[in-house]
Amino acid sequence: QRTSSAISLQNEALVWSLAPTEAYQPAPIDIAVCRAVQLELEPLRWNNYELLPASVKLTNTGETVILSARWDSEQCPSLEGGPLEGRYLFSQLHFHWGLSALDGSEHTIDGYRLPLELHVIHFAERFGDQDTAQASPGGVLCLVYFFNLKSNPNRFVEPVVEALERILLPESYTKLEPFPLNDLFHAFTDEYFLYWGCTRNGPQVTPLLWLLSRTQEPLDFRQLKQFNRLLDRRMRPRCSLQPSDTARPSKGRHLFHVNPRTPMSVSTLRIEPPE
């Protein structure tokens, strides 16, 4: 009987064998949970996400809100394990939202959108920098978190929400009181979805490895509405999507459910409020 680590290595090789073709198919997609193939991989390992940054900056680009951070030491947050080859360094995180609570997320889950989607971008350390990394499949990793509306505010995301008031205008930025990045989202080691897909920005194509947390983060309506107030370059309220936009179906490529630990039920995503 094969060991668990041998199975994990074989499955990691399977994931990477798909990269040359599937990494250039469009993303985001619809996460059709019933179609996801269960896959066993080594647990993800989160490094230095609990460390306090020296500075944290929040920027309204006119397209999205980007949170960037700087650490005094070489110990910046990074990710290893799972399907990853080597170490992936934190680059930035940004948000996607819509005109209402029904059309915010870029991905859909079984055809439905959630109010807010967070992307945490990493690049493979072996490339040296993100610009070099983004030319190669597997050079850039995007962690995805979904937020769902709850009656109580999320105290962990509140520092970001409060700062949105100071960056209503496009190309504006503000500094935040430093906080550990893992305050904003759960560090998951298993129970996630995985697929390959690319994004396009004009002529530039960026192939990405996508890891989507099965655990939703909470958010209340007031916090969501603060995102709706941000202005784009035309000085209009910025939203990432129009209601007519649809995520692509995942047919024709592999969607994996990695290390499932809880039974699939009517609820496709677990809801686990932060402690």
N, C-alpha and C positions, 0 to 999 in steps of 0.2 A: 504494500500500500504506500502510495506516494505521500511525502510529508506536506504539511501546509505551506511551508516556504517554497518547496518545489512547484506546487500548484500556482502560488503567487507569482513566481518568476516566469512560468509559462504564460500566465495571463497577462503579465506586464509586456511580454514579447508580442502577444496578440494585439494589445492596444496599440503598440508602436508600429506594428505591421500595417495598420489601417491609415496611418498618418499621411503617406504620400498622396493618397487619393481623397480621403474623407476630410482632411484638414482644409481642402479648398472648396468644399461645399458650403453654401451660405448659412450663416448663423444670424440671429438666434432661431431656435426651432420650437415647435410644440413638444413638450415633454409628455409623451403618451405613456403613462406609467405602466399600463398593461403590456406594452410592447417592450419594455426594458428587459434586457437579458441580465440575470444575476451573475455577478463576477466576484471572485475572491482575490483580494490584493492585500499586501502588507498595510498596516495602519499608517495613516499620515502622521508625520511628526512636525509639530509646530515649535519653532525656535525663537526665543526673545520677543514674542508678542506681548509679554507682560512688562517689558522694559519701558520706562518713561522716555519719550523723545525729548530732545533738547528744544525743539520748536515744532509747532503744528500750524499749517497754513490752509485756509479754505478759500477757493477761487471760484467765482462765477465766470465761466468761459463764454457764456452766451449760448453754449450748447448743452452744458451739464454743470454740475458742481463737483470739483475735484478737491479731495483732501490729500495733501502731501505732508511729509514729516521728515525731520532730520535728527540723526542720533550722533552724539559726540564721539562715541566709540565705533569700532568696526562691527559691533554687535547689532546690526539692523535685523528686523524680523525676517525670517525665512521659513521655507517649507521643504520637507523631504519626505521620502517614503511613498506609499501608495503606488501610483503608476509612474512616478517621477524618476527621471534619470539625473542624479546629482541634486544639487541644491538650487532652489528658486528664491530669489531675493524680492522683498516687497518693493514695489515701485510707487503706486498711488491707489486710491480708491475713489470711485465716483458713483453718482446716483442716476436713476432713470425714473421718471414719473410721468403722469398723463394729465388730461384735463379733469378727470374725475377719479374716484376710487376704483372705477371699473376698468380702467385702461392704462394703468401705470407701468406695469412690468413689460420688459421687452420679450421675455419668454412667456409662453402660456403653459399652463399645467392642465392637461386633458382639455384643452381648448379655452380655458378661462385665464384671465389676467388677474394679477394681484396689484395692490395700490402702489407699491414702491419696490424697486429692484436695486440692489447694491452690487457693484462689481469691484473686486479686490484684485488688482493686477500685480503679477510677479513676472520676472524674467529669469531665464536660466543663467546661473553664475558663470558657466563656462564660456558664454559669449562676451562677457565683459561689460556690456551695456545693453539697454533695451532696444535702441535703434538697430544695432547689429542683430540682436536676438529675434526681432519680429520678422525677419526675412525667412526664417526657417520654421517648419512645423515642429512644435514642441519648444520653441524658443520662448514663447510667452504663454502664461497660464492665467486664466480668469476664473476666480472663485465667485460664485453667484449666491446671493442671499435674497430671499423674498420677505417682504414685510406685509403683515396683515393687520387690518384695523381691529383695535381692542378698545374697551371703554376707558382704560387707564393709560396715561402717557408712559412712554419708554424713557426712564430716567437716564439710561446710558446714551441714547441718541440726542438727548435734550441739549447738551452743549453745542452740537452741530446745528440743531434747529434754531436755537437762540441766535447763533451767529449769522443765520441767513438774512436777518433783518439788516445787517451791515453790508451785505453784498447783493442788494436788489438789482443794481445796475450791471450790465455785461462788462467784462474785463476788470471787475473790482475784486478785491481780496481782503481778507482780514486774518489776523493771528488769533489762535485759540490758546487757552491755558492747556499746557501739555497733559495728555492722559494716555494710558496704555491702549494700543489699538484694539486689543481683544476685549475692551469694554463695549465696543460697537457691535460685535457679532460673536457667535459661538465658534470655537475651534473644534471642528468635527474631525474624527479619525476614521469613521466609517459612515454608513447610511447616507450615501450621496450618489448623484447621477453623474455620468461621465459621457462626453462625446467630443468629436472633433468638428470644427467649423470655422469659417473665416468671416471677418468683417471687411468692409470696403470703405475707404475714405478717398473719394475721387479715384485716381488711378491706382492708389496704394491698396494692396491686398495683404491683410495680416492673418495668417493661419494661427488658430488658437486651440489649446486644449482647455475644455470647459469642465469645471467641477461644480455641481450645484447642490447646495445643502438641502437635505430633506426637512430640516427644522426651520420653521418660520420665526421671524423676529416680530415682536409686537410694535404697534404704532397707534397713536390715537388720531382722531380726525383733525384736531387743531394742529398737531405736528405735521400732518400731511399737507394741510392748506398753506403752511409756510413755504413749502416748495413751489406751490402754485403761484406765489406772488413774485417769483424771480422773473426778471425781464431778459429777453433775448436781444440779439443785435439790432432788431427792428423795433426795440423798446415795447415789445408785446410780451404778455405772460408766456414764459417758456415751458413747453412740455415736450417730452421726447417722442411722443407718438400722436398720431391722429387715430380716432376710434376705428377708422376703416383699415388701418394697418393690421396685417395678420402675420403671426409667426409662421415659418415654413413648417410643413409636416416633416416628421423625422423619417419618413419612408426613404429607403434607399441608402441608409447609413445605419451604423450601429449606435444604439443607446444602451448604456450599461447602468445597472443599479448595483453599486459596489458595497460589498459586505453588509447585506441587509440583516438587521438584528431584531426588527419588530415585524409582526405580520402585516401584510398589506391589507388595508381595510377601506371603508368608504372614503375616509379622509386620505388623500394621496400624500399629504405632507403632515408631518407631526408638528404639533404646536407645543413648544417648550418655553414658557416665559423665563427670562434670565432670573437667576437667584437674587 
